[in-house]
Amino acid sequence: MKMVSTVSPLTEGTLSIFGRSPDREGREIRQRMGVVPQEDNLDQELTVKENLVIYARYFGLSWSAAKARADELLEFAQLADRADAKVDPLSGGMKRRLTIARSLVNEPELVLLDEPTTGLDPQARHLLWERLYRLKEQGVTLLLTTHYMDEAEQLSDRLLVMDQGKIVAVGSPTELIAEHVTKEVLELRFVDGTPTELNALGHRTEQLPDRVLVYVDDGDAALSHMYNEGVHPTGSLIRRATLEDVFLALTGRSLNE
Amino acid sequence: MIALRQAARLPESATRFPARHVFERNVLSYRRLWLVFVAGFIEPVFYLLGLGVGLGQLVGQVEVDGMSVEYAAYVAPGLIASSAMNAAVFDSTFNFFYKLKYAKTFDAMLVTPLRLGDVVSGEVAWSMTRSGIYAAIFLGIATILGLVESWWALLTIPAALLIGIAFSAVGTALTSFMRSWHDFDYIQLGLQPLFLASTTFFPLSVYPGWAEPLVQATPLYHGVTLCRNLAFGAQGWGDLWHVGYFVAMAALGVAFTKGRLRTLLMD
């Protein structure tokens, strides 16, 4: 992220943003880009509105344009009533919204978001997603990193799965699900050991400590087929396969630490 | 709803002197902290009243450049230099450290069109301005107390700016090595002897011969001597040596700070 935001020099490979070189034209690139860092670095010594105004000044907007832009963005971030408040007492969700608003002062064509909803409650996340979706609708390119697969599924058109610094899959959320897992997943629990009949049931089964996952095309059909075979789990659940399944299928379940 | 790419409103290329926006940020942040700002120049005023005027009753007249002046008038220009130093050091150490390590203010700046050089210049320019303001206020007070002898004394303000930029550049450079707030005890430890041994309160001739070059090597000595010479209209070509000393300090400090911040923030 630091390389794409043209702050750090490249360690290897090549990088071109807006067709420009980060080494030589960093300032020009940053002029057209917005960055939402993982860690909030809002200016604690300034008010909510001043944070936006001074940031707009960094981009070279005049004072009057900066103030007008700040008012627009306060509306967008639903923070207009907190304009003159200090930053510190704001909730986590409000700080994130302010950070996102700040990244938009220069009307960027590209916004980098580094784990934008980490640590937020569900309401705050949904509000944030809705705002990000709106930006996307207006033609702003969002480049987002996340550990939350539901977030990736909500927001991305094109998704890139990385494991240990290597790209392991690229595609749209639906493409990736179709390519790497089945449509549905059957989650089964057994009291005394998993019966071997399950292996023929779906494309793939996965034994977890507390349950078995069976990857199938049609959950209902597989479940009734299983009952006909005389296999009776103590608990069963049919669900749609998600990006989380894709991610785990691609990167494994052991902790990558 | 949230308009994009209204090209008319956005500058095509970066503005001239982007460092000024870093300066503006500090002005904004101090608008509500004016009491803190004001408190900074009170200390030298206490020294002026306590030592200059109070102790001056015992000391009587002293000789400067062949002139006989009140002791307080002798001390005052030295205190201009040290208040310039205090302002710059305070800003470039405590405040700079807070912005660098805790508030991540510079990280936020570096993803905008601002460059590292703009950030450092803006910060140093702000500390320098603070030095100039403190010096000007102090000079005003000294004038009211009747301790200013010559119009040349006005030149102590640009001298204070020079002292400010030099101390602030070195201050930011040292701060970039600080690991925690505990390390700031070293700054205090360094400032106290600088202040006392800088010829603010007594001339160089008081020191034993072996100590003279030591005193002459310290930066505040140059500030005090420069300000005192200007205050009494006793300046000469020799004072360019002091100016050169501060220019070198500023240049080295800024270069060093830029190098350190590159390592800390950009790698």
Interface residues (C-beta under 8 A of the other chain):
Chain A: K2 S5 V7 S8 P9 G26 R27 E28 R30 Q31 M33 V35 P37 E39 N41 L42 D43 Q44 E45 L46 E50 V53 I54 Y55 R57 Y58 F59 G60 L61 A65 R69 E72 L73 E75 F76 L104 N106 E107 E109 R134 L135 Q138 G139 V140
Chain B: M1 I2 A3 L4 R5 Q6 R9 L10 P11 S13 A14 T15 P18 H21 E24 R25 L28 S29 L33 A103 K104 T105 D107 A108 M109 L110 V111 T112 P113 L114 R115 L265 M266 D267
